[in-house]
Amino acid sequence: MSKLVEHLIKEFKKIKKVRGNLFENFLTFVNLILTGEKDDKYKVGRIQILKYIADNEKAIKLELIKN
């Protein structure tokens, strides 16, 4: 799994209250984080990153469920 996605999962898990569908919440979180970046480091690849996350949904769901 990409190091960026692993870092985003760690940051997402720091959120105290997560309700509803974890995967959908994670996708929204990633989109907000990448949109809010001051530099253009990830703006070009934002769609590619979101597509990677969607393509690897099962593996990411397993990581999100782990403690």
C-alpha positions in Angstrom: 0.0 0.0 0.0 1.3 3.4 -0.8 3.0 5.3 2.0 0.8 8.3 1.5 -2.3 6.2 2.0 -0.9 4.6 5.1 -0.2 8.1 6.5 -3.7 9.2 5.7 -5.2 6.1 7.4 -3.1 6.9 10.5 -4.4 10.5 10.5 -8.0 9.4 9.9 -7.8 7.0 12.9 -6.8 10.0 15.1 -10.3 11.4 14.7 -12.2 10.6 17.9 -15.8 10.3 16.5 -16.3 8.5 13.3 -19.8 7.5 12.4 -21.4 5.8 9.5 -19.5 4.0 6.7 -15.8 4.1 7.5 -14.7 3.8 3.9 -16.9 6.7 2.6 -15.8 8.8 5.5 -12.2 8.1 4.7 -12.7 9.0 1.1 -14.2 12.3 2.1 -11.4 12.9 4.6 -8.7 12.3 2.0 -10.4 14.6 -0.5 -10.6 17.4 2.1 -7.0 16.9 3.1 -5.7 16.9 -0.4 -7.9 19.9 -1.4 -6.8 21.9 1.6 -3.1 21.6 0.9 -1.4 25.0 0.5 1.2 23.7 -2.0 0.4 22.0 -5.2 2.2 18.8 -4.3 -0.9 16.6 -4.4 -3.4 18.6 -6.3 -2.4 17.2 -9.7 -2.6 13.6 -8.4 -5.6 14.0 -6.2 -7.9 12.1 -8.6 -5.2 9.4 -9.1 -4.9 9.0 -5.3 -8.7 8.8 -4.9 -8.9 6.3 -7.7 -6.1 4.2 -6.1 -8.1 4.2 -2.8 -11.3 3.2 -4.6 -9.5 0.4 -6.5 -8.0 -1.0 -3.3 -11.2 -0.6 -1.2 -11.0 -4.1 0.5 -7.4 -3.7 1.6 -8.1 -0.2 2.9 -11.2 -1.2 4.7 -9.2 -3.9 6.5 -6.6 -1.3 7.6 -9.4 1.1 8.8 -10.9 -1.7 10.9 -7.6 -2.6 12.6 -6.9 -1.0 15.9 
